[in-house]
Amino acid sequence: MKRRSRKQNLVAEINITPFTDVILVLLVIFMITTPLISQSNIKVDLPKAKSGQPVEAGQSSGAEIIVTREGPVYLDGKVVTRKEMGKELEDLKKENHDLSVVVRSDKTVRFQDIVNVLDMLTELGITKLKIAATAQE
């Protein structure tokens, strides 16, 4: 009896099905978490309003100012002084003439602090302003 020597053929094929599954799962995870990341981590108790419309994701083309009850003012998530806020908003206005600003303020903040922010926006010529509030039930 003769033994036949068999050569095993190498399989040079790559199965991409598991890779595709992993990519699709990552895509779903990123789609779910991206809107959550864009929300502010600074907690403020917004005032309630009967009239109001939700801001669509990606609709605002501008800055976000947050006035907290503790005193600090945030511009796009970082603490700024009044002077720094004015400079940064002026730079943003130069880049985008159609700048829109969203003001989020705790409902217990002194009204003078909010007036100071609105006064600064008026001085810089920023007319597109939105004041954030929660829906009143």
SULWO-V549091 format. One record per residue. OMEGA is omega in degrees with one decimal (999 if undefined). BURIAL is 1 if it has 9 or more other C-alpha atoms within 8 Angstrom, else 0. D_LAST is the distance of its C-alpha to the last C-alpha in Angstrom with 1 decimal. Layout:
# SULWO-V549091
omega=OMEGA burial=BURIAL d_last=D_LAST
omega=OMEGA burial=BURIAL d_last=D_LAST
This chain:
# SULWO-V549091
omega=178.0 burial=0 d_last=90.9
omega=175.5 burial=0 d_last=89.3
omega=176.4 burial=0 d_last=86.0
omega=177.1 burial=0 d_last=83.8
omega=179.6 burial=0 d_last=81.8
omega=173.3 burial=0 d_last=78.3
omega=176.5 burial=0 d_last=76.3
omega=179.0 burial=0 d_last=72.6
omega=176.6 burial=0 d_last=70.7
omega=176.3 burial=0 d_last=67.9
omega=-176.6 burial=0 d_last=64.5
omega=-176.6 burial=0 d_last=63.3
omega=178.6 burial=0 d_last=60.1
omega=178.1 burial=0 d_last=56.7
omega=-176.4 burial=0 d_last=53.9
omega=-179.2 burial=0 d_last=50.7
omega=178.1 burial=0 d_last=48.4
omega=178.3 burial=0 d_last=47.2
omega=178.7 burial=0 d_last=46.7
omega=178.3 burial=0 d_last=44.6
omega=179.9 burial=0 d_last=42.5
omega=-179.9 burial=0 d_last=41.9
omega=179.5 burial=0 d_last=41.0
omega=177.0 burial=0 d_last=38.5
omega=177.6 burial=0 d_last=36.8
omega=178.4 burial=0 d_last=36.7
omega=179.0 burial=0 d_last=35.3
omega=179.4 burial=0 d_last=32.4
omega=179.7 burial=0 d_last=31.8
omega=178.7 burial=0 d_last=31.8
omega=-179.5 burial=0 d_last=29.5
omega=-173.9 burial=0 d_last=26.9
omega=-177.3 burial=0 d_last=27.4
omega=177.3 burial=0 d_last=27.8
omega=179.5 burial=1 d_last=24.1
omega=178.9 burial=0 d_last=23.6
omega=-177.2 burial=0 d_last=26.5
omega=176.2 burial=0 d_last=25.4
omega=-175.3 burial=0 d_last=22.2
omega=175.4 burial=0 d_last=23.0
omega=-179.9 burial=0 d_last=24.4
omega=-174.8 burial=0 d_last=23.8
omega=173.4 burial=0 d_last=20.9
omega=177.8 burial=1 d_last=18.8
omega=-174.8 burial=0 d_last=15.6
omega=175.0 burial=1 d_last=14.0
omega=-179.5 burial=1 d_last=12.3
omega=178.8 burial=0 d_last=8.7
omega=177.7 burial=1 d_last=8.8
omega=180.0 burial=0 d_last=7.5
omega=179.6 burial=0 d_last=10.6
omega=-179.4 burial=0 d_last=12.0
omega=178.9 burial=0 d_last=13.8
omega=176.3 burial=0 d_last=14.5
omega=179.8 burial=0 d_last=18.1
omega=178.7 burial=0 d_last=20.3
omega=178.7 burial=0 d_last=22.6
omega=-177.4 burial=0 d_last=25.9
omega=-177.2 burial=0 d_last=24.7
omega=178.8 burial=1 d_last=25.1
omega=-177.2 burial=0 d_last=28.8
omega=-171.4 burial=1 d_last=29.0
omega=176.2 burial=1 d_last=28.2
omega=177.7 burial=1 d_last=25.4
omega=179.0 burial=1 d_last=25.5
omega=177.5 burial=1 d_last=23.8
omega=-177.0 burial=1 d_last=24.1
omega=-179.8 burial=1 d_last=23.9
omega=179.5 burial=1 d_last=23.9
omega=176.9 burial=0 d_last=27.3
omega=-176.9 burial=0 d_last=28.8
omega=175.8 burial=1 d_last=29.7
omega=-178.5 burial=1 d_last=28.7
omega=172.2 burial=1 d_last=28.6
omega=-178.0 burial=1 d_last=29.6
omega=172.5 burial=0 d_last=29.0
omega=178.5 burial=1 d_last=28.8
omega=-178.3 burial=0 d_last=31.9
omega=179.4 burial=0 d_last=32.4
omega=171.3 burial=1 d_last=34.1
omega=-180.0 burial=0 d_last=35.5
omega=-179.2 burial=0 d_last=34.9
omega=179.4 burial=0 d_last=38.3
omega=179.1 burial=0 d_last=37.7
omega=178.7 burial=1 d_last=34.3
omega=-179.3 burial=1 d_last=36.0
omega=-178.0 burial=0 d_last=38.8
omega=177.4 burial=0 d_last=36.7
omega=177.3 burial=1 d_last=34.4
omega=177.6 burial=1 d_last=37.7
omega=178.1 burial=0 d_last=39.1
omega=179.2 burial=1 d_last=36.0
omega=177.9 burial=1 d_last=36.2
omega=179.7 burial=0 d_last=39.8
omega=-175.4 burial=0 d_last=39.1
omega=-177.2 burial=0 d_last=36.2
omega=-179.1 burial=0 d_last=36.4
omega=-174.1 burial=0 d_last=33.1
omega=177.0 burial=1 d_last=31.3
omega=-178.1 burial=1 d_last=27.5
omega=174.6 burial=1 d_last=25.9
omega=178.4 burial=1 d_last=22.4
omega=175.2 burial=1 d_last=21.8
omega=-176.9 burial=1 d_last=19.6
omega=174.7 burial=1 d_last=19.6
omega=-175.6 burial=1 d_last=18.6
omega=179.3 burial=0 d_last=16.7
omega=179.6 burial=0 d_last=19.7
omega=176.2 burial=1 d_last=22.3
omega=-178.4 burial=0 d_last=24.8
omega=179.6 burial=0 d_last=24.2
omega=178.7 burial=0 d_last=27.9
omega=178.7 burial=1 d_last=27.4
omega=178.3 burial=1 d_last=24.9
omega=177.9 burial=0 d_last=27.2
omega=179.3 burial=0 d_last=30.1
omega=180.0 burial=0 d_last=28.5
omega=178.0 burial=0 d_last=27.6
omega=178.8 burial=0 d_last=31.2
omega=179.3 burial=1 d_last=32.7
omega=178.3 burial=1 d_last=30.9
omega=178.7 burial=1 d_last=32.2
omega=-179.4 burial=0 d_last=35.7
omega=178.7 burial=1 d_last=35.7
omega=177.9 burial=0 d_last=34.7
omega=-175.6 burial=1 d_last=31.5
omega=179.2 burial=0 d_last=29.5
omega=-173.4 burial=0 d_last=26.9
omega=175.2 burial=1 d_last=24.1
omega=177.0 burial=0 d_last=20.6
omega=-174.9 burial=0 d_last=18.3
omega=176.1 burial=1 d_last=15.9
omega=175.8 burial=1 d_last=12.3
omega=-178.8 burial=0 d_last=9.3
omega=178.4 burial=1 d_last=6.3
omega=-176.4 burial=0 d_last=3.8
omega=999 burial=0 d_last=0.0
